[in-house]
Amino acid sequence: MASLLGVSSATLIVASRGGGGGGGCSSRIAMSMTTEKLGIKIEKNPPESKLTQMGVRNWPKWGCPPSKFPWTYEAKETCYLLQGKVKVTPEGAKECVEIEAGDLVEFPKGMSCTWDVSLTVDKHYKFA
């Protein structure tokens, strides 16, 4: 799958179950898509099985109210946003990367950026 944002891949999960007395069926489709923009990898709505396998719910939590601040990643960070919305602008970039609740995000070691938090953030995180 091509993406204007950079590298992307998609996983499609389809679950079917038999319907009631009508003999039909209903389907539920969930999609997980990974993109990379400006060195930041984002997976939208990863399946719970992946989060469990990674141990995300056991990682430490961090949160902050709406604010704007600089940040440098001394190590690679993987985080999962439980709530919130942020525009991350890497140093020297003319554009930003938007992340929000439900995103599994990977920031590379050494990245300096500005976080512009528009909705209060609550996230699990892990430094590699």
GROMACS elastic network, one bead per residue, 0.5 to 0.9 nm:
[ bonds ]
;  ai    aj funct       b0    kb
    1     7     6  0.86375   500
    1     8     6  0.65054   500
    1     9     6  0.61769   500
    1    10     6  0.73964   500
    2     5     6  0.87852   500
    2     6     6  0.79533   500
    2     7     6  0.73458   500
    2     8     6  0.66630   500
    2     9     6  0.82693   500
    3     6     6  0.55805   500
    3     7     6  0.64164   500
    3     8     6  0.60756   500
    3     9     6  0.88747   500
    3    35     6  0.77818   500
    4     7     6  0.83236   500
    5     8     6  0.79021   500
    5    35     6  0.68196   500
    5    36     6  0.65774   500
    5    37     6  0.54448   500
    5    38     6  0.85134   500
    6    35     6  0.64718   500
    6    36     6  0.53726   500
    6    37     6  0.55862   500
    6    38     6  0.82684   500
    7    34     6  0.78920   500
    7    35     6  0.54515   500
    7    36     6  0.53064   500
    7    37     6  0.76640   500
    7    41     6  0.89216   500
    8    33     6  0.69262   500
    8    34     6  0.51969   500
    8    36     6  0.65757   500
    9    32     6  0.84900   500
    9    33     6  0.57168   500
    9    34     6  0.52713   500
    9    35     6  0.67713   500
   10    31     6  0.70915   500
   10    32     6  0.57552   500
   10    34     6  0.62894   500
   10    35     6  0.88644   500
   11    30     6  0.85421   500
   11    31     6  0.58945   500
   11    32     6  0.52046   500
   11    33     6  0.63089   500
   11    34     6  0.86507   500
   12    29     6  0.72023   500
   12    30     6  0.63285   500
   12    32     6  0.66560   500
   12    33     6  0.86560   500
   13    28     6  0.82625   500
   13    29     6  0.58222   500
   13    30     6  0.53942   500
   13    31     6  0.62800   500
   13    32     6  0.82586   500
   13    47     6  0.88194   500
   14    27     6  0.67546   500
   14    28     6  0.59216   500
   14    30     6  0.67343   500
   14    31     6  0.87864   500
   15    26     6  0.84941   500
   15    27     6  0.56395   500
   15    28     6  0.53623   500
   15    29     6  0.65954   500
   15    30     6  0.86064   500
   16    25     6  0.67422   500
   16    26     6  0.58988   500
   16    28     6  0.66201   500
   16    29     6  0.89334   500
   17    25     6  0.57820   500
   17    26     6  0.60141   500
   17    27     6  0.68142   500
   18    23     6  0.69748   500
   18    24     6  0.63905   500
   18    26     6  0.67467   500
   19    22     6  0.65267   500
   19    23     6  0.58441   500
   19    24     6  0.50097   500
   19    26     6  0.62065   500
   20    23     6  0.65485   500
   20    24     6  0.73483   500
   20    25     6  0.80248   500
   21    24     6  0.80392   500
   22    25     6  0.84994   500
   30    45     6  0.82528   500
   30    47     6  0.81960   500
   31    44     6  0.81068   500
   31    45     6  0.71032   500
   31    46     6  0.79320   500
   31    47     6  0.84139   500
   32    43     6  0.65706   500
   32    44     6  0.54936   500
   32    45     6  0.53004   500
   32    46     6  0.52165   500
   32    47     6  0.70404   500
   33    42     6  0.80072   500
   33    43     6  0.53934   500
   33    44     6  0.53399   500
   33    45     6  0.74468   500
   33    46     6  0.77175   500
   34    41     6  0.69371   500
   34    42     6  0.54196   500
   34    44     6  0.63512   500
   34    46     6  0.87879   500
   34   104     6  0.88964   500
   35    40     6  0.82340   500
   35    41     6  0.57376   500
   35    42     6  0.53306   500
   35    43     6  0.64450   500
   35    44     6  0.84213   500
   36    39     6  0.61490   500
   36    40     6  0.54320   500
   36    42     6  0.62098   500
   36    43     6  0.87982   500
   37    40     6  0.53548   500
   37    41     6  0.66132   500
   37    42     6  0.81945   500
   37    96     6  0.87927   500
   37    97     6  0.68705   500
   38    41     6  0.85090   500
   38    89     6  0.87502   500
   38    90     6  0.72443   500
   38    93     6  0.78975   500
   38    95     6  0.86905   500
   38    96     6  0.81714   500
   38    97     6  0.75678   500
   39    90     6  0.86930   500
   39   106     6  0.87145   500
   39   107     6  0.72420   500
   39   108     6  0.68402   500
   39   111     6  0.84894   500
   40    97     6  0.77542   500
   40   105     6  0.70951   500
   40   106     6  0.58487   500
   40   107     6  0.52118   500
   40   108     6  0.68907   500
   41   104     6  0.81809   500
   41   105     6  0.55961   500
   41   106     6  0.50370   500
   41   107     6  0.68549   500
   41   108     6  0.87101   500
   42    99     6  0.76806   500
   42   103     6  0.63325   500
   42   104     6  0.57312   500
   42   106     6  0.65659   500
   43    46     6  0.61749   500
   43   102     6  0.85330   500
   43   103     6  0.56574   500
   43   104     6  0.50354   500
   43   105     6  0.63814   500
   43   106     6  0.88171   500
   44    99     6  0.89913   500
   44   100     6  0.88487   500
   44   101     6  0.89482   500
   44   102     6  0.62747   500
   44   104     6  0.65204   500
   44   105     6  0.86584   500
   45    48     6  0.86214   500
   45   101     6  0.86882   500
   45   102     6  0.51161   500
   45   103     6  0.58547   500
   45   104     6  0.74426   500
   46    49     6  0.82509   500
   46    50     6  0.66055   500
   46    51     6  0.71138   500
   46   102     6  0.75590   500
   46   103     6  0.73930   500
   46   104     6  0.69174   500
   47    50     6  0.54437   500
   47    51     6  0.67224   500
   47    52     6  0.88620   500
   48    51     6  0.50196   500
   48    52     6  0.60852   500
   48    53     6  0.85053   500
   49    52     6  0.50985   500
   49    53     6  0.60795   500
   49    54     6  0.86279   500
   50    54     6  0.61609   500
   50    55     6  0.85356   500
   50    56     6  0.88126   500
   51    54     6  0.51644   500
   51    55     6  0.61270   500
   51    56     6  0.53522   500
   51    57     6  0.73846   500
   51    80     6  0.86790   500
   51   104     6  0.87866   500
   52    56     6  0.62994   500
   52    57     6  0.71533   500
   53    56     6  0.79079   500
   54    57     6  0.85901   500
   55    58     6  0.55707   500
   55    59     6  0.68938   500
   56    59     6  0.53102   500
   56    60     6  0.86711   500
   56    79     6  0.81086   500
   56    80     6  0.73086   500
   56   124     6  0.65920   500
   56   125     6  0.76167   500
   56   126     6  0.82540   500
   57    60     6  0.82027   500
   57    61     6  0.89558   500
   57   124     6  0.69787   500
   58    61     6  0.88345   500
   58   124     6  0.80665   500
   59    79     6  0.88598   500
   59   124     6  0.55684   500
   59   125     6  0.58226   500
   59   126     6  0.61873   500
   60   123     6  0.83704   500
   60   124     6  0.55697   500
   60   125     6  0.59082   500
   60   126     6  0.71788   500
   61   122     6  0.70164   500
   61   123     6  0.54834   500
   61   125     6  0.62445   500
   62   121     6  0.78466   500
   62   122     6  0.58635   500
   62   123     6  0.54952   500
   62   124     6  0.64539   500
   62   125     6  0.73667   500
   63   120     6  0.72262   500
   63   123     6  0.61996   500
   63   124     6  0.88303   500
   64    67     6  0.76922   500
   64   117     6  0.80316   500
   64   119     6  0.89724   500
   64   120     6  0.57716   500
   64   121     6  0.53142   500
   64   122     6  0.69507   500
   65    84     6  0.89452   500
   65   117     6  0.71873   500
   65   118     6  0.81099   500
   65   119     6  0.69578   500
   65   121     6  0.64273   500
   66    84     6  0.89414   500
   66    85     6  0.89535   500
   66    86     6  0.88064   500
   66   116     6  0.75481   500
   66   119     6  0.55472   500
   66   120     6  0.53270   500
   66   121     6  0.78012   500
   67   115     6  0.78839   500
   67   116     6  0.60181   500
   67   117     6  0.51661   500
   67   118     6  0.69961   500
   67   119     6  0.88402   500
   67   120     6  0.86130   500
   68   114     6  0.70154   500
   68   115     6  0.55224   500
   68   117     6  0.60652   500
   68   118     6  0.86153   500
   69   113     6  0.86067   500
   69   114     6  0.55883   500
   69   115     6  0.54147   500
   69   116     6  0.67354   500
   69   117     6  0.86612   500
   70   112     6  0.73879   500
   70   113     6  0.57827   500
   70   115     6  0.61670   500
   70   116     6  0.88593   500
   71   111     6  0.82174   500
   71   112     6  0.57271   500
   71   113     6  0.54418   500
   71   114     6  0.59331   500
   71   115     6  0.70636   500
   72    75     6  0.88990   500
   72   109     6  0.83709   500
   72   110     6  0.64570   500
   72   111     6  0.55976   500
   72   113     6  0.62997   500
   72   114     6  0.85961   500
   73    76     6  0.65673   500
   73    77     6  0.72569   500
   73   107     6  0.73688   500
   73   108     6  0.70482   500
   73   109     6  0.53326   500
   73   110     6  0.51631   500
   73   111     6  0.53606   500
   73   112     6  0.64449   500
   73   113     6  0.85795   500
   74    77     6  0.87748   500
   74   108     6  0.88117   500
   74   109     6  0.56044   500
   74   110     6  0.55359   500
   74   111     6  0.78412   500
   74   127     6  0.88944   500
   75   107     6  0.85346   500
   75   108     6  0.70786   500
   75   110     6  0.67177   500
   75   111     6  0.88556   500
   75   127     6  0.60461   500
   75   128     6  0.62056   500
   76   106     6  0.71164   500
   76   107     6  0.56773   500
   76   110     6  0.77856   500
   76   111     6  0.87464   500
   76   126     6  0.83733   500
   76   127     6  0.56632   500
   76   128     6  0.53765   500
   77   105     6  0.80115   500
   77   106     6  0.56582   500
   77   107     6  0.51929   500
   77   108     6  0.67337   500
   77   109     6  0.73697   500
   77   125     6  0.68226   500
   77   126     6  0.56379   500
   77   128     6  0.62672   500
   78   104     6  0.71862   500
   78   105     6  0.55689   500
   78   107     6  0.64422   500
   78   108     6  0.88292   500
   78   124     6  0.85055   500
   78   125     6  0.57416   500
   78   126     6  0.53512   500
   78   127     6  0.64580   500
   78   128     6  0.77713   500
   79   103     6  0.81406   500
   79   104     6  0.57638   500
   79   105     6  0.52756   500
   79   106     6  0.65366   500
   79   107     6  0.84665   500
   79   123     6  0.65166   500
   79   124     6  0.54686   500
   79   126     6  0.62511   500
   79   127     6  0.86455   500
   80   101     6  0.78410   500
   80   102     6  0.68460   500
   80   103     6  0.57563   500
   80   105     6  0.62746   500
   80   122     6  0.87645   500
   80   123     6  0.54786   500
   80   124     6  0.52453   500
   80   125     6  0.64513   500
   81    84     6  0.69307   500
   81    85     6  0.85811   500
   81    99     6  0.81363   500
   81   100     6  0.63742   500
   81   102     6  0.55839   500
   81   103     6  0.55959   500
   81   104     6  0.66857   500
   81   105     6  0.80810   500
   81   121     6  0.71714   500
   81   122     6  0.61415   500
   81   124     6  0.65863   500
   81   125     6  0.86139   500
   82   100     6  0.82516   500
   82   101     6  0.50687   500
   82   102     6  0.60626   500
   82   103     6  0.80827   500
   82   121     6  0.75367   500
   82   122     6  0.54603   500
   82   123     6  0.52034   500
   82   124     6  0.74381   500
   83   100     6  0.68006   500
   83   102     6  0.73519   500
   83   119     6  0.79713   500
   83   120     6  0.70551   500
   83   121     6  0.54314   500
   83   122     6  0.52189   500
   83   123     6  0.69296   500
   84    99     6  0.82769   500
   84   100     6  0.55041   500
   84   101     6  0.54177   500
   84   117     6  0.76521   500
   84   118     6  0.74581   500
   84   122     6  0.65002   500
   84   123     6  0.84590   500
   85    98     6  0.73178   500
   85    99     6  0.58444   500
   85   101     6  0.66422   500
   85   116     6  0.86419   500
   85   117     6  0.60806   500
   85   118     6  0.56879   500
   85   120     6  0.70552   500
   85   121     6  0.66725   500
   86    97     6  0.81819   500
   86    98     6  0.57291   500
   86    99     6  0.53598   500
   86   100     6  0.63156   500
   86   115     6  0.65538   500
   86   116     6  0.55351   500
   86   118     6  0.59061   500
   86   119     6  0.71075   500
   86   120     6  0.87365   500
   86   121     6  0.78797   500
   87    96     6  0.59333   500
   87    97     6  0.55818   500
   87    99     6  0.64845   500
   87   100     6  0.88644   500
   87   114     6  0.80991   500
   87   115     6  0.60232   500
   87   116     6  0.50881   500
   87   117     6  0.65034   500
   87   118     6  0.78338   500
   88    95     6  0.88186   500
   88    96     6  0.53446   500
   88    97     6  0.51003   500
   88    98     6  0.62525   500
   88    99     6  0.76900   500
   88   113     6  0.65366   500
   88   114     6  0.56841   500
   88   116     6  0.63224   500
   88   117     6  0.84913   500
   89    92     6  0.82465   500
   89    93     6  0.64444   500
   89    94     6  0.78143   500
   89    95     6  0.64066   500
   89    97     6  0.63146   500
   89    98     6  0.88059   500
   89   112     6  0.86740   500
   89   113     6  0.53072   500
   89   114     6  0.51946   500
   89   115     6  0.67197   500
   89   116     6  0.81557   500
   90    93     6  0.54638   500
   90    94     6  0.84898   500
   90    95     6  0.81520   500
   90    96     6  0.70549   500
   90    97     6  0.83789   500
   90   111     6  0.69486   500
   90   112     6  0.59167   500
   90   114     6  0.64352   500
   90   115     6  0.88719   500
   91    94     6  0.87387   500
   91   111     6  0.77686   500
   91   112     6  0.55400   500
   91   114     6  0.72580   500
   92   113     6  0.85588   500
   93    96     6  0.72685   500
   93   113     6  0.89308   500
   99   102     6  0.86975   500
   99   103     6  0.64651   500
   99   104     6  0.88401   500
   99   105     6  0.78823   500
  100   103     6  0.58420   500
  100   119     6  0.88036   500
  100   121     6  0.85163   500
  101   104     6  0.88034   500
  101   121     6  0.82456   500
  101   122     6  0.84964   500
  101   123     6  0.84896   500
  107   110     6  0.88342   500
  107   111     6  0.71903   500
  108   111     6  0.58829   500
  109   128     6  0.88976   500
  117   120     6  0.67605   500
  117   121     6  0.72724   500
  118   121     6  0.86239   500
